[in-house]
């Protein structure tokens, strides 16, 4: 069984990941940038559907852990 410290660490990880994904999505959506670097990935408008899928998955993980 996972202890509370590990659960808190995982929740914080997913919250940060979600924040980074949302920032990338909004930067591309607003036209602030033509491409957005997220870690070793360089995203463009063409990546937005996949990025939205990742956002939804991260939101689901956070929701599950907070429940």
ChimeraX attribute file (.defattr): number of C-alpha atoms within 10 A of each C-alpha:
attribute: neighborCount
match mode: 1-to-1
recipient: residues
	/A:1	3
	/A:2	6
	/A:3	7
	/A:4	9
	/A:5	9
	/A:6	10
	/A:7	13
	/A:8	13
	/A:9	11
	/A:10	15
	/A:11	18
	/A:12	13
	/A:13	14
	/A:14	20
	/A:15	17
	/A:16	13
	/A:17	16
	/A:18	20
	/A:19	15
	/A:20	14
	/A:21	19
	/A:22	16
	/A:23	14
	/A:24	20
	/A:25	21
	/A:26	13
	/A:27	17
	/A:28	20
	/A:29	14
	/A:30	9
	/A:31	10
	/A:32	10
	/A:33	14
	/A:34	12
	/A:35	17
	/A:36	17
	/A:37	10
	/A:38	12
	/A:39	7
	/A:40	6
	/A:41	9
	/A:42	10
	/A:43	19
	/A:44	18
	/A:45	16
	/A:46	10
	/A:47	13
	/A:48	16
	/A:49	11
	/A:50	11
	/A:51	18
	/A:52	14
	/A:53	11
	/A:54	16
	/A:55	19
	/A:56	14
	/A:57	14
	/A:58	20
	/A:59	17
	/A:60	13
	/A:61	16
	/A:62	18
	/A:63	13
	/A:64	10
	/A:65	13
	/A:66	10
	/A:67	5
